[in-house]
Amino acid sequence: MSVLFLLVPLSVLLVFALMGLFAWALQAGQFDDLQREGERILENDAAKLDEDQAAS
């Protein structure tokens, strides 16, 4: 029972930390254009290889 006195405050701190991290990600624009990022990997425009990469 005494372990709950440690685990409950730690879980509350963890929830607040995760909420802060999510709020920071929203402010940083991490979720601004989700549709474009999903389509970007399907495009055929392969990145140009450097000269040293093309030789190998």
ZIGI-V596060 format. One record per residue. N is the residue number from 1. RES is the residue in three letters. PHI is phi as a letter, one per 30 degrees, with the letter a starting at -180 (NA if undefined). NEAR is the number of other C-alpha atoms within 8 Angstrom. D_FIRST is the distance of its C-alpha to the first C-alpha in Angstrom with 2 decimals. Layout:
# ZIGI-V596060
N/RES/PHI/NEAR/D_FIRST ; N/RES/PHI/NEAR/D_FIRST
This chain:
# ZIGI-V596060
1/MET/NA/4/0.00 ; 2/SER/d/5/3.77 ; 3/VAL/d/6/5.39 ; 4/LEU/d/7/5.62 ; 5/PHE/d/8/7.62 ; 6/LEU/c/8/9.78 ; 7/LEU/d/8/10.24 ; 8/VAL/d/8/11.18 ; 9/PRO/d/8/13.84 ; 10/LEU/d/8/15.05 ; 11/SER/d/8/15.63 ; 12/VAL/d/8/17.44 ; 13/LEU/d/8/19.52 ; 14/LEU/d/8/20.35 ; 15/VAL/d/8/21.55 ; 16/PHE/d/8/23.67 ; 17/ALA/d/8/25.06 ; 18/LEU/d/8/26.08 ; 19/MET/d/8/27.65 ; 20/GLY/d/8/29.54 ; 21/LEU/d/8/30.74 ; 22/PHE/d/8/31.95 ; 23/ALA/d/8/33.71 ; 24/TRP/d/8/35.37 ; 25/ALA/d/10/36.58 ; 26/LEU/d/9/38.05 ; 27/GLN/d/7/39.85 ; 28/ALA/d/6/41.15 ; 29/GLY/i/7/42.78 ; 30/GLN/d/7/40.95 ; 31/PHE/c/7/41.22 ; 32/ASP/d/5/44.71 ; 33/ASP/b/6/46.86 ; 34/LEU/d/7/44.95 ; 35/GLN/d/6/48.00 ; 36/ARG/d/7/50.20 ; 37/GLU/d/8/47.77 ; 38/GLY/d/8/47.57 ; 39/GLU/d/8/51.36 ; 40/ARG/d/7/51.88 ; 41/ILE/d/6/50.90 ; 42/LEU/c/6/53.42 ; 43/GLU/d/7/56.38 ; 44/ASN/d/4/59.09 ; 45/ASP/d/4/59.68 ; 46/ALA/d/5/58.72 ; 47/ALA/d/4/58.29 ; 48/LYS/d/4/61.41 ; 49/LEU/d/6/61.26 ; 50/ASP/d/6/62.29 ; 51/GLU/d/6/65.44 ; 52/ASP/d/6/63.67 ; 53/GLN/d/7/61.26 ; 54/ALA/d/7/64.17 ; 55/ALA/d/5/65.97 ; 56/SER/c/4/63.26
